[in-house]
Amino acid sequence: MMEIKPVSRCDAVVTIPGSKSFTHRALIVSALADGESVLLNALRSEDTEHTAGGLEKFGVPIFVGGDSIRVQGTGGNLKGAGEKVYVGDSGTSMRFLTALAALKNGRTQLDGSERMRQRPMVELLEALNDLGVRAYSLEGNRFPPVVVESRGLMGGVARIHGGESSQFLSGLLLVAPYARGDVRVEVIDRLASRSYADITLQVMSAFGLEVQRTGDHSFFIRAGQRYRPQEYRVEGDASNASYFFAAAAVTRGSVRVENFRPSSVQGDVGFLKILEEMGCEVKRGENFAEVRGKKLQGIEVDMNTMPDLVPTLAVTAAFAQGSTIMKNIGHLRLKESDRIAALTGELIKMGVKAESGDDWLKVKGGKARGAEIETYNDHRLAMSFAIAGLAVPGVKIKGEGCVAKSFPGFWEALEKLY
């Protein structure tokens, strides 16, 4: 357990690591390219190492040095028969490696942690079956462990519901160029977390791939295209930047975050606009942003495009005047924890009024107090509630090691705020 020391007022500069989302996608496309790619400023965390480990099981040589990763692409000729791949708590690794398994010959079984075994997979499995692969849940439910039996991806039309996760769509798009025929992916209803699909398309484009897109509902990939190996710089992680922006907000201090692109397609850069609406001053540069905290006001906001920042905003809202309502967040119940329930319970523990429904969370700012915070092994809860500890004494974070999932250096970066 870690106790957070309050700080009277932040005045700091913090540099964030590379984006987890971009690193996952760059690893997958580099593995499929024909030749060596070098990923600069790539994030090394538990999640991205699960993706890299899965790729190595598929016969992709990967070499790590400092903050760069060299990937020896296979040109789509993946190896390994009867492989078992373990992805821990990484939903992204599970979805992307399941899709990738469709490109190789033979049987692949993918499994993860107990929480991973409660996270949905059926949309992706059914879509892979539509494209000529046998993919199924080993226990006959919607969840891992899953099995992929393939002799390659045939192509065709796959239809998915987009409400549970954008990762199903992203996984299909990443592997679609290596199908024998053209692939069209149709999203039947509203796409959750659409900005992550934008990240996927941007990485594919950087490696030479063209996707024909009609809104958020239809994506067409012509057969025969191939990824070209690249030296590729991974941009900074906007999700991880949010904790330091929130630190400025709750302490009425000033924090500048370097290696952060305000113009990024990452949906989480939208947190700056939210903080402005709550009363903060924001300065944006090409590769940095600076937040200066002021008196905070509650707001009402649709968080569908930045679901990972609901914990950050919920904690920030505890220090605002009035109520903050976060809407359209139902898919947060399917993350590393049921984040809506967890946030509600832990905020109440701190003396903050919080209530929630199926797809919304309401936080009424007031007098927060210290508490022992249960993180449910969820990295985003640990980092968000750590920010509360900067503003009130007695905040203790249980299971603080879970931040290694996405930001292994978080606690060292937090020290820079003192």
C-alpha positions as CSV (number, residue, x, y, z in Angstrom):
1,M,0.0,0.0,0.0
2,M,1.3,3.5,-0.9
3,E,0.3,6.7,1.0
4,I,0.2,9.8,-1.2
5,K,1.7,13.0,0.3
6,P,-0.3,16.1,-0.3
7,V,1.3,19.0,-2.1
8,S,0.4,22.6,-1.4
9,R,0.5,23.6,-5.1
10,C,2.0,21.8,-8.1
11,D,4.5,23.7,-10.3
12,A,6.2,21.1,-12.4
13,V,7.2,19.7,-15.8
14,V,6.6,16.0,-16.6
15,T,7.6,14.0,-19.6
16,I,5.2,11.1,-20.5
17,P,6.1,7.8,-22.2
18,G,5.0,6.6,-25.6
19,S,1.4,5.7,-26.2
20,K,0.2,2.3,-25.3
21,S,-2.4,2.3,-28.0
22,F,0.0,3.3,-30.7
23,T,2.7,0.8,-29.5
24,H,0.3,-2.2,-29.6
25,R,-0.7,-1.3,-33.2
26,A,2.8,-0.5,-34.4
27,L,4.0,-3.9,-33.1
28,I,1.2,-5.8,-35.0
29,V,1.8,-4.0,-38.3
30,S,5.6,-4.2,-38.0
31,A,5.3,-8.0,-37.5
32,L,3.4,-8.3,-40.7
33,A,5.6,-6.0,-42.8
34,D,8.4,-7.6,-44.9
35,G,11.6,-6.4,-43.3
36,E,12.9,-4.7,-40.1
37,S,11.0,-1.9,-38.5
38,V,12.3,0.3,-35.6
39,L,9.8,1.7,-33.2
40,L,11.1,4.7,-31.4
41,N,9.7,6.0,-28.1
42,A,7.7,2.8,-27.8
43,L,6.0,2.1,-24.5
44,R,7.3,-0.9,-22.5
45,S,4.7,-2.0,-20.1
46,E,3.0,-5.3,-19.1
47,D,0.3,-4.9,-21.8
48,T,2.7,-4.2,-24.7
49,E,5.0,-6.9,-23.5
50,H,2.1,-9.4,-23.7
51,T,1.6,-8.3,-27.3
52,A,5.3,-8.7,-28.1
53,G,5.4,-12.1,-26.4
54,G,2.5,-13.3,-28.5
55,L,4.2,-12.1,-31.7
56,E,7.4,-14.0,-30.7
57,K,5.3,-17.2,-30.3
58,F,4.1,-16.6,-33.9
59,G,7.7,-16.6,-35.1
60,V,8.4,-12.8,-35.1
61,P,11.9,-11.8,-33.8
62,I,11.7,-8.8,-31.5
63,F,14.7,-7.0,-30.0
64,V,14.3,-4.4,-27.2
65,G,16.9,-1.7,-26.4
66,G,16.1,1.4,-24.3
67,D,13.0,3.0,-25.6
68,S,13.2,1.5,-29.1
69,I,12.0,-1.9,-30.3
70,R,13.3,-3.6,-33.5
71,V,10.8,-5.9,-35.1
72,Q,11.8,-8.4,-37.9
73,G,8.6,-8.5,-40.0
74,T,7.6,-11.8,-41.5
75,G,5.7,-10.5,-44.6
76,G,2.6,-12.1,-43.1
77,N,4.1,-15.6,-42.9
78,L,3.5,-16.4,-39.3
79,K,4.7,-19.7,-37.7
80,G,3.6,-21.8,-34.9
81,A,1.1,-24.6,-34.6
82,G,-0.8,-25.6,-31.5
83,E,0.4,-22.5,-29.7
84,K,-0.9,-21.3,-26.4
85,V,-0.7,-17.6,-25.8
86,Y,-1.3,-15.9,-22.4
87,V,-2.1,-12.2,-22.3
88,G,-2.7,-11.5,-18.6
89,D,-5.1,-8.6,-18.2
90,S,-4.4,-7.1,-21.6
91,G,-7.7,-6.8,-23.5
92,T,-5.9,-5.2,-26.5
93,S,-3.4,-8.1,-26.7
94,M,-6.2,-10.6,-26.5
95,R,-8.3,-9.0,-29.3
96,F,-5.3,-8.2,-31.7
97,L,-3.5,-11.5,-31.3
98,T,-6.8,-13.5,-31.8
99,A,-7.3,-11.6,-35.1
100,L,-3.6,-12.2,-36.0
101,A,-3.9,-16.0,-35.3
102,A,-6.3,-16.1,-38.2
103,L,-3.4,-15.5,-40.6
104,K,-1.4,-18.5,-39.7
105,N,-2.0,-22.2,-40.3
106,G,-3.0,-24.4,-37.4
107,R,-4.6,-24.0,-34.0
108,T,-4.0,-21.2,-31.5
109,Q,-5.4,-21.0,-28.0
110,L,-5.4,-17.6,-26.2
111,D,-6.1,-17.1,-22.5
112,G,-5.6,-14.5,-19.8
113,S,-6.3,-13.6,-16.2
114,E,-9.5,-14.3,-14.3
115,R,-10.7,-10.8,-15.1
116,M,-9.8,-11.4,-18.8
117,R,-12.0,-14.5,-18.7
118,Q,-15.0,-12.1,-18.0
119,R,-14.3,-9.8,-21.0
120,P,-16.4,-10.3,-24.1
121,M,-15.0,-11.8,-27.3
122,V,-18.0,-13.1,-29.2
123,E,-18.2,-10.2,-31.7
124,L,-14.6,-10.8,-32.9
125,L,-15.0,-14.6,-33.0
126,E,-18.2,-14.4,-35.1
127,A,-16.5,-11.9,-37.5
128,L,-13.5,-14.2,-38.0
129,N,-15.9,-17.0,-38.8
130,D,-17.5,-14.7,-41.4
131,L,-14.1,-14.3,-43.0
132,G,-13.4,-18.1,-43.3
133,V,-11.7,-19.0,-40.0
134,R,-13.0,-21.3,-37.2
135,A,-12.9,-19.2,-34.0
136,Y,-14.7,-20.1,-30.8
137,S,-14.8,-19.8,-27.1
138,L,-13.3,-22.9,-25.5
139,E,-16.0,-23.1,-22.8
140,G,-18.8,-22.2,-25.2
141,N,-19.5,-18.8,-23.6
142,R,-18.7,-15.3,-24.9
143,F,-15.3,-15.2,-23.2
144,P,-11.7,-16.4,-23.2
145,P,-10.1,-18.8,-23.4
146,V,-10.6,-18.7,-27.2
147,V,-9.4,-21.0,-30.0
148,V,-8.6,-20.0,-33.5
149,E,-8.2,-22.8,-36.1
150,S,-7.1,-21.4,-39.5
151,R,-5.6,-22.0,-42.8
152,G,-5.5,-18.3,-43.5
153,L,-8.1,-15.5,-43.7
154,M,-10.3,-15.9,-46.8
155,G,-11.9,-12.4,-46.9
156,G,-15.5,-11.3,-47.4
157,V,-17.8,-9.2,-45.3
158,A,-17.8,-9.2,-41.5
159,R,-20.4,-7.5,-39.4
160,I,-19.8,-6.4,-35.8
161,H,-21.7,-4.5,-33.1
162,G,-19.5,-1.6,-32.1
163,G,-21.0,-0.9,-28.6
164,E,-18.8,-3.2,-26.5
165,S,-15.3,-2.4,-27.8
166,S,-13.6,-0.7,-30.7
167,Q,-10.8,-3.3,-30.4
168,F,-12.8,-5.9,-32.4
169,L,-12.9,-3.5,-35.3
170,S,-9.2,-2.6,-34.9
171,G,-8.1,-6.2,-34.7
172,L,-9.9,-7.0,-38.0
173,L,-8.6,-4.0,-39.8
174,L,-5.0,-4.6,-38.8
175,V,-5.0,-8.2,-40.3
176,A,-7.4,-7.6,-43.2
177,P,-4.7,-6.7,-45.8
178,Y,-3.3,-10.2,-45.6
179,A,-6.6,-12.0,-46.4
180,R,-6.8,-13.8,-49.7
181,G,-9.7,-11.6,-50.9
182,D,-11.0,-8.1,-50.2
183,V,-12.4,-7.5,-46.7
184,R,-15.3,-5.2,-45.7
185,V,-16.1,-4.7,-42.1
186,E,-19.5,-3.2,-41.3
187,V,-20.3,-1.8,-37.8
188,I,-23.9,-2.3,-37.1
189,D,-24.5,0.3,-34.4
190,R,-22.7,3.1,-32.6
191,L,-18.9,2.5,-32.3
192,A,-17.6,2.8,-28.8
193,S,-14.3,4.6,-28.3
194,R,-14.1,5.6,-32.0
195,S,-10.9,7.5,-31.5
196,Y,-9.1,4.2,-31.1
197,A,-10.2,3.1,-34.5
198,D,-8.8,6.4,-35.8
199,I,-5.4,5.5,-34.1
200,T,-5.5,2.1,-35.9
201,L,-6.1,3.7,-39.3
202,Q,-3.4,6.3,-38.7
203,V,-0.8,3.5,-37.9
204,M,-1.9,1.5,-40.9
205,S,-1.5,4.5,-43.1
206,A,2.0,5.3,-41.7
207,F,3.0,1.7,-42.8
208,G,1.7,2.2,-46.3
209,L,-1.9,0.8,-46.1
210,E,-5.0,2.4,-47.5
211,V,-8.4,1.8,-46.0
212,Q,-11.6,3.1,-47.7
213,R,-13.9,4.4,-44.9
214,T,-17.5,5.4,-44.9
215,G,-18.1,7.2,-41.6
216,D,-17.9,4.9,-38.6
217,H,-20.0,2.1,-40.3
218,S,-18.1,0.7,-43.2
219,F,-14.4,-0.1,-43.8
220,F,-13.1,-1.7,-47.0
221,I,-9.6,-3.1,-47.4
222,R,-8.5,-4.2,-50.9
223,A,-6.6,-7.5,-51.1
224,G,-3.0,-7.6,-52.0
225,Q,-1.8,-4.6,-50.0
226,R,1.2,-5.0,-47.7
227,Y,2.7,-3.0,-44.8
228,R,6.1,-1.5,-45.6
229,P,8.8,-1.6,-42.8
230,Q,9.4,1.8,-41.2
231,E,11.3,3.7,-38.6
232,Y,8.3,4.9,-36.7
233,R,8.2,7.3,-33.7
234,V,5.4,6.5,-31.2
235,E,3.8,9.7,-29.9
236,G,3.2,10.4,-26.2
237,D,0.3,8.8,-24.3
238,A,-2.6,11.2,-23.9
239,S,-4.3,8.9,-21.3
240,N,-1.2,9.0,-19.1
241,A,-0.9,12.8,-19.6
242,S,-4.3,13.2,-18.1
243,Y,-3.2,12.5,-14.5
244,F,-0.7,15.3,-14.5
245,F,-3.2,17.8,-16.0
246,A,-5.7,16.7,-13.3
247,A,-3.0,17.3,-10.7
248,A,-2.7,20.9,-11.7
249,A,-6.5,21.2,-11.6
250,V,-7.1,19.8,-8.1
251,T,-4.1,21.6,-6.5
252,R,-4.7,24.9,-8.4
253,G,-1.1,24.6,-9.5
254,S,0.6,24.5,-12.9
255,V,1.9,21.4,-14.7
256,R,3.4,21.3,-18.2
257,V,3.5,17.9,-19.9
258,E,6.1,17.3,-22.5
259,N,6.1,14.6,-25.3
260,F,2.3,15.3,-25.7
261,R,0.7,16.3,-29.0
262,P,-2.5,18.4,-28.5
263,S,-3.4,17.8,-32.2
264,S,-3.2,14.0,-31.8
265,V,-6.0,11.7,-33.0
266,Q,-6.0,10.2,-29.5
267,G,-9.5,11.0,-28.1
268,D,-8.0,11.6,-24.7
269,V,-6.5,14.9,-25.8
270,G,-10.1,16.1,-25.4
271,F,-9.5,16.1,-21.6
272,L,-7.9,19.6,-22.0
273,K,-11.1,21.0,-23.4
274,I,-13.0,19.5,-20.4
275,L,-10.6,21.1,-18.0
276,E,-11.1,24.4,-19.7
277,E,-14.9,24.0,-19.4
278,M,-14.4,23.3,-15.7
279,G,-12.4,26.6,-15.3
280,C,-8.7,25.8,-15.9
281,E,-6.4,27.7,-18.1
282,V,-4.7,25.6,-20.8
283,K,-1.7,26.5,-23.0
284,R,-1.0,24.3,-26.0
285,G,2.2,23.9,-28.0
286,E,3.2,21.5,-30.8
287,N,4.6,18.9,-28.5
288,F,3.4,20.0,-25.0
289,A,0.4,21.3,-23.1
290,E,0.3,23.2,-19.8
291,V,-2.6,23.3,-17.4
292,R,-3.0,26.0,-14.7
293,G,-5.7,25.1,-12.1
294,K,-8.4,27.5,-11.1
295,K,-11.7,27.2,-9.2
296,L,-13.4,24.2,-10.7
297,Q,-17.1,24.0,-11.8
298,G,-19.0,20.7,-12.4
299,I,-20.1,20.0,-16.0
300,E,-22.1,17.5,-18.0
301,V,-20.1,15.6,-20.7
302,D,-20.4,12.6,-23.1
303,M,-17.3,10.5,-22.4
304,N,-17.8,7.9,-25.2
305,T,-14.7,9.0,-27.1
306,M,-12.5,9.0,-24.0
307,P,-13.7,6.2,-21.7
308,D,-10.2,5.7,-20.1
309,L,-10.4,9.2,-18.7
310,V,-13.6,8.7,-16.8
311,P,-11.6,7.8,-13.6
312,T,-9.4,10.9,-14.0
313,L,-12.4,13.1,-14.5
314,A,-14.4,11.5,-11.7
315,V,-11.6,12.3,-9.2
316,T,-11.1,15.8,-10.6
317,A,-14.9,16.3,-10.2
318,A,-14.7,15.6,-6.5
319,F,-12.9,18.9,-6.1
320,A,-15.3,21.0,-8.2
321,Q,-18.3,23.1,-7.2
322,G,-21.5,21.4,-8.2
323,S,-22.1,18.1,-10.0
324,T,-20.3,16.5,-12.9
325,I,-22.3,14.0,-15.0
326,M,-20.4,11.6,-17.3
327,K,-22.7,10.0,-19.9
328,N,-22.5,7.2,-22.4
329,I,-19.9,5.1,-20.5
330,G,-21.7,1.7,-20.2
331,H,-18.8,-0.2,-21.8
332,L,-16.6,0.8,-18.8
333,R,-18.3,-2.1,-16.9
334,L,-16.3,-4.4,-19.2
335,K,-12.8,-3.0,-18.5
336,E,-10.1,-4.2,-16.1
337,S,-12.7,-3.7,-13.4
338,D,-16.3,-2.6,-13.5
339,R,-15.0,1.0,-13.5
340,I,-18.4,2.6,-12.9
341,A,-19.1,0.6,-9.8
342,A,-15.5,0.9,-8.5
343,L,-15.4,4.7,-8.9
344,T,-18.8,5.1,-7.2
345,G,-17.8,3.0,-4.2
346,E,-14.3,4.5,-3.7
347,L,-15.5,8.1,-4.1
348,I,-18.2,7.5,-1.5
349,K,-15.5,6.0,0.8
350,M,-13.7,9.4,0.5
351,G,-16.8,11.3,1.6
352,V,-17.7,12.4,-2.0
353,K,-21.4,12.1,-3.1
354,A,-21.4,9.8,-6.2
355,E,-24.2,7.8,-7.9
356,S,-24.3,5.8,-11.1
357,G,-26.5,3.9,-13.5
358,D,-26.0,1.5,-16.4
359,D,-24.1,4.0,-18.5
360,W,-23.6,7.2,-16.4
361,L,-21.8,8.5,-13.3
362,K,-22.6,11.6,-11.3
363,V,-20.1,13.1,-8.9
364,K,-21.0,16.0,-6.6
365,G,-17.9,18.0,-5.5
366,G,-17.5,18.6,-1.8
367,K,-15.2,18.0,1.1
368,A,-13.1,14.9,0.2
369,R,-11.2,13.0,2.9
370,G,-8.5,10.5,2.9
371,A,-9.3,6.8,2.6
372,E,-7.7,3.4,1.7
373,I,-8.5,3.0,-2.0
374,E,-9.2,-0.4,-3.4
375,T,-7.9,-0.5,-7.0
376,Y,-9.3,-3.9,-8.1
377,N,-6.0,-4.4,-9.9
378,D,-7.0,-1.6,-12.3
379,H,-4.2,0.7,-13.3
380,R,-6.4,3.6,-14.2
381,L,-8.1,3.6,-10.7
382,A,-4.7,3.6,-9.0
383,M,-3.3,6.5,-11.0
384,S,-6.5,8.6,-10.7
385,F,-7.0,8.2,-7.0
386,A,-3.3,9.0,-6.5
387,I,-4.1,12.5,-7.8
388,A,-6.8,12.9,-5.1
389,G,-4.0,12.3,-2.6
390,L,-2.2,15.4,-3.8
391,A,-5.1,17.5,-2.6
392,V,-6.2,15.7,0.7
393,P,-4.1,13.9,3.3
394,G,-4.5,10.2,4.1
395,V,-5.1,8.7,0.6
396,K,-3.6,5.3,0.5
397,I,-3.5,3.2,-2.7
398,K,-3.7,-0.5,-2.4
399,G,-2.1,-2.7,-5.0
400,E,-0.1,0.2,-6.4
401,G,2.0,-2.1,-8.6
402,C,-0.9,-2.5,-11.0
403,V,0.3,0.7,-12.8
404,A,2.9,-1.4,-14.6
405,K,0.1,-2.4,-17.0
406,S,0.3,0.9,-18.8
407,F,2.8,3.3,-17.0
408,P,5.5,1.5,-15.1
409,G,7.2,4.8,-14.3
410,F,4.1,6.5,-12.9
411,W,5.2,6.7,-9.3
412,E,8.6,8.2,-10.3
413,A,6.8,10.7,-12.5
414,L,4.4,11.6,-9.7
415,E,7.4,12.5,-7.5
416,K,8.2,15.3,-10.0
417,L,5.1,17.2,-8.8
418,Y,6.6,17.9,-5.4
